Amino acid sequence: MSCPHVSAVAAIIKSVHPSWSPAAIKSAIMTTATILDNTGKLIERDLQGGTPTTPFDYGSGQINPVAAVDPGLIYDFDSNDIIDFLCSTGSTHSQMVNLTGVVVSCKNSSTPSYDFNYPSIGVSNMSGSLSVHRTVTYYGKGSIVYYSQVDYPSGVKVKVTPNKLEFSLAEEKISFSKL
């Protein structure tokens, strides 16, 4: 039943923000979701005193349609970003033609897949240090300051630079890195 619910929320967001891309709408839904259930308790694996869940269980969490209409910040991307992502994952020439319908040339220095401007971050086979880059777009009224807050697994050190994002105009974009 999640598909019709999420589709309805996406339609509501699109009616309020007709210029937003599908990626912006998805970002708004993902970044405003909560890991709390409808009773205000953490989502559990089993209904009767189950074990705590992880992002692999709940994904982005329970959607919040009201918050998703006014998320504050969104992560957006376009078809060029998707092509860069596919190139970075080793897609073949024939796969690219099959997916896009046109001949696509991958740049020699394509963006690493972990730098795809997606609302969540995933890095596989990480060894040593790594910088992950994201760009957010502010959709709000007036000036605002956002401070970084990171939930990361034990044994991993994370630093966000800059740790404070200051916005003064709607649709202003700021990039940041996580080390």
Protein Blocks (a to p, Z undefined) as FASTA:
>chain_A
ZZmmmmmmmmmmmmmmmmbcfklmmmmmmmmpcfbdfkopacdfbfnhpacddfklnono
pcdfklmmmnopacdddfklmmmmmmmnopafklmmmmnopacdddfbdcdfklpccfbd
cdehiehjdddddddddddedjddddddddddehiacddddfbdcdfbehiacddddZZ
